[in-house]
């Protein structure tokens, strides 16, 4: 079970569209939410078990803020109470626990585990072309 501190931790999420320049941007869309809500909102795009998801939220919990870019917008997450920044070990435990709970709630247990990393190797150069 995840720590109540991480579950109830308040974060501020700011969404900035990429097509807007800094001069035309009046006020980016900002919303306050719990860490659990922030993870739930982003996990479909980032993946339940992906290293990106874990890295983003561990960085948020250990540094207090993180920014990541999608195709058409930038998201910035920031912990509202900087005193609640935690150690890497506590952050890993908290994020892994929350993701595990979300996986159990959102998907049947008979589904295969999500792919975490795909590596595509370039074909080896043929001896005929050297």
Number of C-alpha atoms within 10 A of each C-alpha: 11 16 15 9 12 22 17 13 19 20 24 17 22 17 17 20 16 13 10 11 10 9 6 8 11 9 9 11 11 14 11 16 17 17 25 18 16 17 20 15 11 13 19 10 10 16 16 25 18 14 12 16 20 21 14 18 23 25 18 22 28 20 16 20 21 19 15 11 13 11 7 9 14 14 17 18 24 20 24 16 11 13 8 15 20 20 12 14 10 17 21 19 16 23 25 20 17 22 22 16 13 16 16 11 10 10 9 9 10 6 7 7 10 10 10 11 10 6 5 6 6 6 6 6 8 7 6 5 5 5
